[in-house]
Amino acid sequence: MVYSYQVIKFQTISLVQGTHWSQSVVDKGILYKSLKDPFSKIIIQTPNGSKKLYRIPKDRTVVVVNDAVHFLGELA
């Protein structure tokens, strides 16, 4: 089972070193999958203008739906 372990409203998204990500479009939004070991990086700017760098482990998926970013994880 998959769930969102963090959801962030965003204004812009920057993939650091874009070659470390795969991208696909699904009916729910845009999927980004981290391809780099140990992690890929993504920068998210929120509507209030603050930016934060996130390190995403290899094979972890990030889904962009409308104005929200969902960091997906597996239930333990």
C-alpha positions as CSV (number, residue, x, y, z in Angstrom):
1,M,0.0,0.0,0.0
2,V,1.3,3.5,-0.9
3,Y,0.5,6.7,1.0
4,S,1.6,10.3,1.0
5,Y,3.9,10.9,3.9
6,Q,4.2,14.6,3.2
7,V,2.1,17.0,1.1
8,I,3.4,20.5,0.3
9,K,1.6,23.3,-1.5
10,F,4.0,24.7,-4.1
11,Q,4.6,27.6,-6.5
12,T,7.6,26.3,-8.4
13,I,9.6,23.0,-8.5
14,S,13.2,22.7,-9.5
15,L,14.8,19.2,-10.1
16,V,18.4,19.5,-9.2
17,Q,20.4,17.6,-11.8
18,G,17.4,16.7,-13.9
19,T,19.1,13.6,-15.3
20,H,18.6,11.9,-11.9
21,W,14.9,11.8,-12.3
22,S,12.4,9.9,-14.5
23,Q,9.2,11.8,-15.4
24,S,5.8,10.5,-16.5
25,V,2.3,11.9,-16.8
26,V,-0.6,9.9,-15.3
27,D,-4.3,10.7,-14.9
28,K,-3.7,12.0,-11.3
29,G,-0.7,14.3,-12.2
30,I,3.0,14.2,-12.9
31,L,5.2,11.4,-11.4
32,Y,8.9,12.0,-10.7
33,K,10.9,9.0,-9.7
34,S,14.4,9.3,-8.2
35,L,17.0,7.4,-10.1
36,K,20.2,8.3,-8.2
37,D,21.8,6.4,-5.3
38,P,21.7,7.4,-2.5
39,F,19.3,10.2,-3.4
40,S,18.2,12.9,-5.9
41,K,17.4,16.5,-4.9
42,I,14.4,18.6,-5.5
43,I,13.9,22.3,-4.6
44,I,10.3,23.4,-3.8
45,Q,9.2,27.0,-3.5
46,T,6.0,27.5,-1.5
47,P,3.5,30.2,-2.3
48,N,4.9,32.4,0.5
49,G,8.2,32.5,-1.4
50,S,10.3,30.2,0.9
51,K,12.5,27.6,-0.8
52,K,13.5,24.2,0.6
53,L,15.8,21.5,-0.7
54,Y,14.6,17.9,-0.3
55,R,16.7,14.8,-0.7
56,I,14.7,11.9,-2.2
57,P,16.0,8.3,-1.8
58,K,16.5,6.2,-4.9
59,D,13.3,4.6,-6.2
60,R,11.1,7.0,-4.2
61,T,8.3,8.7,-6.2
62,V,7.1,12.3,-6.0
63,V,3.6,13.1,-7.4
64,V,2.6,16.6,-8.5
65,V,-1.1,17.1,-8.4
66,N,-2.6,20.6,-9.1
67,D,-0.8,22.8,-6.6
68,A,0.4,20.1,-4.2
69,V,3.5,17.9,-4.1
70,H,3.0,14.4,-2.6
71,F,6.0,12.6,-1.3
72,L,5.0,8.9,-1.6
73,G,6.2,6.2,0.8
74,E,5.4,2.5,1.5
75,L,3.5,1.4,4.5
76,A,5.8,-0.6,6.8
